[in-house]
Amino acid sequence: MVMKKGIILTLLVAAFGLLATAQGRMELRFNEVMVQNDSNLVDQTGHRTAWVEVFNRSYGTVGMEQMFISNQPMDLSNLNGKKPKDYLNEYAAAHPDVLYEIPRGDVATKVAPRTHIVFFADGESAQGALHFTFKLNPGVENNLYLYDVNGDLVDMVTIPANLPSNQTFALKADGISELVDGKMDATAWSLRDGSKDDTAITPGKYNQRVVNENIEKFHQEDPHGFIIALVAMGIVFSTLLMLSILFYLFGKANKAANKEDKPAVAAPAQIAEPQPVATGTSDEAMAAICMALYQHFNSHDEESGVLTFDRNANTAWSDKNSLMRVLPRK
């Protein structure tokens, strides 16, 4: 029973993943096309060829492996019992000049959310997964169709025959195209010659520059930047002023705290004044003073300023036996 539940849960997760992938692929749109490339984008080999930009307008990564890109519509109404995937796969192998199957296993075919992928319509599929097996022809009307692996038509575009060289046919804004009865919305497309921002040629980049309304409004109000400069300087100087005030207050508080913590110093003791010496001195006191002075100045027995020691003759320093040098015998 537990195993059955696990199998059912696995199948549900797989089905949900396939459904999410299919939904993501349906959000892919042809975004910009250049048929005759003389001085524009180069491929990894350094060649200039026709290129086709696809935009992922979803908010999830979409893998384009096993999707199909064709230069003519595919009739999937009568497949004689075959699955659309098998029919398209066989047709791509038999008619590479009409239908290109994006191979599996190339990380370059994974399109990140709200980003672009650029293919080269040069008929050189051996150069990599981003190179079609067919070419776009200048001077004639070219059609492109994007099919999912199950045969659903994801998007299509018709490039006009009068598209000049080095110019593109692009959506006015990225990913805004919607199919109406299997046909493109021509009002969403325009020619781009790269002469200004609104007609810039942008392979791998956004067709319309993202505008921040607040920045644009500020640019109109302050075209030379004087206001922003004054505001920036005011912020800097006000910050420095606040810091100086805070440091001053902290210094005052620190001094006050040190005064409170410092112990009180006792008042210095009063020095007693010398008492007057009696003038009358007895003869006995004078005699005692004289004797003390005599003993002080005559404390040495032999000579003043010389220490006198009693000599001890019984020391090693005066022992002749210790002082005699014994010579070795030859």
C-alpha positions in Angstrom: 0.0 0.0 0.0 2.8 2.4 0.9 4.6 1.5 -2.4 1.5 2.3 -4.4 1.2 5.7 -2.6 4.8 6.4 -3.4 4.3 5.6 -7.1 1.2 7.7 -7.3 3.0 10.6 -5.6 6.0 10.3 -8.0 3.6 10.3 -11.0 1.8 13.3 -9.8 5.1 15.2 -9.2 6.3 14.2 -12.7 3.0 15.3 -14.3 3.1 18.6 -12.4 6.7 19.2 -13.6 5.8 18.4 -17.2 2.8 20.7 -17.0 4.9 23.6 -15.6 7.5 23.0 -18.3 4.8 23.1 -21.0 3.4 26.3 -19.6 6.8 27.9 -19.6 7.5 26.9 -23.2 4.2 28.5 -24.2 5.6 31.8 -22.9 8.4 31.9 -25.5 8.1 34.6 -28.2 10.0 35.5 -31.4 11.4 38.9 -30.4 13.7 40.3 -33.1 14.9 39.0 -36.5 17.7 40.2 -38.9 17.7 38.5 -42.3 20.7 40.2 -44.0 23.5 40.7 -41.6 26.5 42.6 -43.1 27.9 44.6 -40.2 26.0 43.4 -37.1 26.2 40.4 -34.7 28.9 37.8 -35.3 28.7 34.2 -34.1 31.3 32.2 -32.2 33.3 31.5 -35.4 33.4 35.2 -36.3 30.9 35.0 -39.2 27.9 37.4 -39.8 24.7 35.6 -40.7 20.9 36.0 -40.2 19.9 35.7 -36.6 16.7 35.2 -34.7 16.1 36.3 -31.1 13.6 34.5 -28.8 12.4 36.0 -25.5 11.3 34.1 -22.4 8.6 36.3 -20.9 7.9 33.9 -18.0 9.4 34.1 -14.6 11.0 30.6 -14.7 13.8 29.0 -16.7 12.6 27.4 -19.9 14.5 24.6 -21.7 14.1 24.7 -25.4 15.5 21.2 -26.1 13.4 19.1 -28.5 11.3 22.1 -29.6 11.0 22.7 -33.3 11.6 25.8 -35.5 10.3 25.8 -39.0 10.3 28.2 -42.0 6.8 26.9 -43.1 3.7 25.8 -41.2 3.4 22.1 -40.3 0.3 20.2 -41.1 -0.4 18.0 -38.0 -4.0 17.3 -38.8 -3.4 13.8 -40.2 -0.4 11.9 -38.6 -1.6 8.4 -39.4 -1.5 7.4 -35.8 1.9 8.9 -35.0 2.6 11.1 -32.1 3.3 14.7 -33.0 6.8 14.4 -31.5 7.7 11.4 -33.7 6.2 13.0 -36.8 8.1 16.2 -36.3 11.3 14.4 -35.5 11.1 12.3 -38.6 10.2 15.3 -40.7 13.2 17.3 -39.3 15.5 14.4 -40.2 14.1 14.2 -43.7 13.7 17.9 -44.4 16.4 19.8 -42.5 16.0 22.8 -44.9 12.5 23.3 -43.5 12.4 22.1 -39.9 15.0 22.3 -37.2 14.8 20.3 -34.0 16.7 21.9 -31.0 18.9 19.1 -29.6 19.1 18.0 -26.0 22.1 18.3 -23.7 23.2 21.8 -24.5 23.0 24.3 -21.6 22.9 27.1 -24.1 19.3 26.2 -25.0 18.1 27.0 -21.4 16.6 30.4 -21.3 16.6 32.2 -17.9 13.5 34.2 -16.7 12.9 37.4 -18.7 15.9 37.0 -20.8 16.8 36.2 -24.5 18.4 33.5 -26.6 19.8 34.2 -30.1 19.8 31.6 -32.9 21.8 31.9 -36.2 19.8 31.0 -39.3 22.9 29.9 -41.3 22.2 26.3 -42.2 25.3 25.3 -40.1 23.8 23.1 -37.4 27.2 21.4 -36.9 28.4 24.7 -35.3 26.2 24.1 -32.3 22.6 23.9 -30.9 22.1 27.6 -31.7 22.5 27.2 -35.4 19.5 26.3 -37.6 19.6 23.7 -40.3 18.1 26.2 -42.7 18.7 29.8 -43.8 16.7 33.0 -44.1 16.6 34.4 -47.6 16.9 38.2 -48.1 14.6 40.0 -50.5 11.7 37.6 -49.9 9.1 37.0 -47.3 10.4 34.7 -44.5 8.2 32.9 -42.0 9.2 31.4 -38.7 7.1 28.9 -36.6 8.0 27.7 -33.1 6.5 24.3 -32.1 6.5 22.6 -28.8 7.5 18.9 -28.5 3.8 17.9 -28.5 3.1 19.8 -31.7 1.5 22.9 -30.2 2.2 26.1 -32.1 3.9 28.4 -29.6 4.5 31.5 -31.8 5.0 32.6 -35.4 6.2 35.6 -37.3 6.3 36.8 -40.9 9.3 38.9 -41.8 8.5 41.3 -44.6 10.4 41.0 -47.9 11.4 44.7 -48.0 13.5 44.4 -44.8 16.7 46.3 -45.6 20.1 44.9 -44.8 21.5 45.4 -41.3 17.9 46.3 -40.0 15.7 44.1 -37.9 12.0 43.3 -37.6 11.3 43.4 -33.9 8.6 43.6 -31.3 8.0 47.1 -30.0 8.3 45.8 -26.4 9.8 42.4 -25.4 7.4 39.5 -25.6 4.2 41.4 -26.2 3.1 39.4 -29.2 0.0 37.2 -29.1 -1.3 34.8 -31.7 -4.8 35.6 -33.1 -6.2 32.5 -34.9 -2.7 31.2 -35.4 -1.5 34.5 -36.9 0.8 37.1 -35.6 -0.3 40.5 -34.3 1.3 42.8 -36.9 0.6 45.9 -34.8 3.1 44.7 -32.2 6.0 44.6 -34.7 8.1 47.4 -36.3 11.3 48.0 -38.3 14.5 49.0 -36.5 17.4 50.7 -38.1 19.5 51.5 -35.0 19.4 55.3 -35.6 18.0 56.1 -32.2 17.0 54.6 -28.9 13.5 53.7 -30.0 14.8 51.8 -33.0 18.0 50.4 -31.6 19.1 46.9 -32.7 19.5 44.8 -29.6 20.3 41.1 -30.1 20.3 39.4 -26.7 19.1 42.6 -25.0 15.8 44.3 -24.3 14.1 46.0 -27.2 12.6 48.7 -25.0 14.8 50.6 -22.5 13.4 50.1 -19.0 12.5 53.6 -17.8 12.3 54.6 -14.1 9.6 57.3 -13.9 11.1 58.9 -10.8 14.6 59.2 -12.4 13.1 60.6 -15.6 11.1 63.2 -13.6 14.1 64.2 -11.6 16.1 64.6 -14.8 13.4 66.9 -16.1 13.4 69.0 -12.9 17.2 69.1 -12.6 18.8 68.6 -16.0 22.3 69.9 -14.9 22.4 68.1 -11.6 22.7 71.2 -9.4 19.9 70.2 -7.0 21.3 66.7 -6.5 24.8 68.2 -5.8 23.4 70.6 -3.2 21.4 67.8 -1.6 24.4 65.6 -1.4 26.6 68.3 0.1 23.9 69.2 2.6 23.6 65.6 3.7 27.4 65.3 4.2 27.8 68.5 6.1 24.8 67.9 8.3 26.1 64.5 9.2 29.5 65.9 10.1 27.8 68.6 12.3 25.7 66.0 14.1 28.8 63.8 14.7 30.8 66.8 16.1 27.9 67.7 18.5 27.6 64.1 19.6 31.4 63.9 20.3 31.2 67.1 22.3 28.3 65.8 24.4 30.1 62.5 25.0 33.2 64.3 26.1 31.2 66.4 28.6 29.5 63.4 29.9 32.8 61.5 30.3 34.4 64.4 32.2 31.4 64.6 34.6 31.5 60.9 35.2 35.3 61.0 36.0 34.7 63.8 38.5 32.0 61.8 40.3 34.2 58.7 40.5 37.4 60.5 41.7 38.0 60.2 45.6 38.1 63.3 47.7 41.6 64.6 48.5 42.4 65.3 52.2 43.4 68.8 53.0 47.2 69.0 53.6 48.3 68.9 57.2 49.4 72.1 58.8 53.1 72.3 59.5 53.8 73.1 63.0 55.7 76.2 63.6 59.2 75.8 65.2 59.1 76.4 68.9 61.6 79.0 70.2 64.7 77.5 71.8 65.4 78.5 75.3 68.4 80.7 75.5 69.5 79.6 79.0 71.6 76.4 78.8 73.1 74.7 81.7 76.8 73.7 81.9 76.0 70.1 82.1 74.1 70.2 78.8 76.9 72.0 77.1 79.4 69.4 78.4 77.2 66.6 77.1 77.0 68.2 73.7 80.7 68.7 73.4 81.4 65.1 74.4 79.0 63.8 71.7 80.6 66.0 69.1 84.0 64.7 70.1 83.0 61.1 69.8 81.4 61.7 66.5 84.4 63.3 64.9 86.9 61.0 66.4 85.1 57.7 65.9 88.1 56.0 64.2 91.0 54.7 66.2 93.8 55.4 63.9 93.0 57.7 61.0 90.0 59.7 60.1 88.2 58.5 56.9 89.9 55.0 57.0 88.3 51.8 58.1 90.4 49.8 60.5 90.2 46.0 60.8 91.9 43.7 63.2 94.2 41.4 61.3 93.7 37.6 61.6 96.8 35.7 60.6 95.1 32.4 60.4 93.6 32.7 57.0 94.1 30.9 53.7 95.3 34.2 52.2 98.3 34.3 54.5 99.1 30.5 54.3 102.4 30.0 52.6 101.6 26.4 51.8 98.6 27.5 49.8 100.5 30.1 48.0 103.4 27.9 47.0 103.3 26.7 43.3 104.1 23.0 42.9 106.1 22.4 39.8 105.6 19.1 38.0 108.4 16.6 38.1 110.2 15.8 34.8 
